[in-house]
Amino acid sequence: MRLVLWQIPLIKMRPHPRGQAALDASRATSYDLLVLDVMMPELSGLDVCRTVRAESDVPIIMLTARD
């Protein structure tokens, strides 16, 4: 997905591979959309989603590779 989104000139991505980094970034920066992986290390995407949802109404898309 990252490869596809990087090719779209109007989309600016800021990948954060760990849950805590993603949560910190969501608090420090205003985003139009968050895309979270359920299986991120440190904090899961679900934990990040719950925390962000309590603090913001930014749209969130959840991804997973789990069965």
C-alpha positions in Angstrom: 0.0 0.0 0.0 2.8 2.4 0.8 4.3 1.9 -2.7 1.0 2.9 -4.3 0.3 5.9 -2.1 3.9 7.3 -2.5 3.2 7.6 -6.2 0.2 9.9 -5.8 1.5 13.5 -5.8 -1.3 15.0 -3.6 -0.8 12.5 -0.8 1.9 13.1 1.9 2.7 10.1 4.0 4.4 10.0 7.3 4.9 6.4 8.2 5.4 5.4 11.8 6.2 1.7 12.2 5.5 1.6 16.0 2.3 2.2 17.8 3.7 4.7 20.3 5.3 6.8 17.6 2.1 6.8 15.6 0.1 7.9 18.7 2.7 10.7 19.5 2.6 11.9 15.9 -1.2 12.0 15.9 -1.1 14.2 18.9 1.5 16.5 17.5 0.3 16.9 14.0 -3.1 17.4 12.4 -3.8 14.6 9.9 -6.7 14.2 7.4 -6.6 10.4 7.7 -4.9 7.8 9.8 -4.1 4.3 8.4 -3.3 1.9 11.2 -2.0 -1.7 11.1 -3.7 -3.8 13.8 -0.4 -5.6 14.5 2.0 -2.7 15.1 4.6 -3.3 17.8 4.6 -1.5 21.2 1.0 -0.4 21.0 -1.3 -2.3 18.7 -3.3 -0.4 16.0 -6.4 -1.1 18.0 -4.9 0.6 21.1 -3.8 3.5 19.1 -7.2 3.8 17.5 -9.0 3.7 20.9 -6.8 6.5 22.2 -7.0 8.6 19.1 -10.7 8.2 19.0 -11.0 9.4 22.6 -9.0 12.6 21.6 -10.0 13.3 18.0 -12.5 12.7 15.3 -9.9 12.1 12.5 -11.0 9.3 10.1 -9.2 6.0 10.7 -8.7 3.1 8.4 -7.6 -0.2 10.0 -5.5 -2.8 8.2 -4.5 -6.3 9.2 -2.9 -9.4 7.8 -4.4 -11.6 10.5 -6.7 -14.4 9.6 
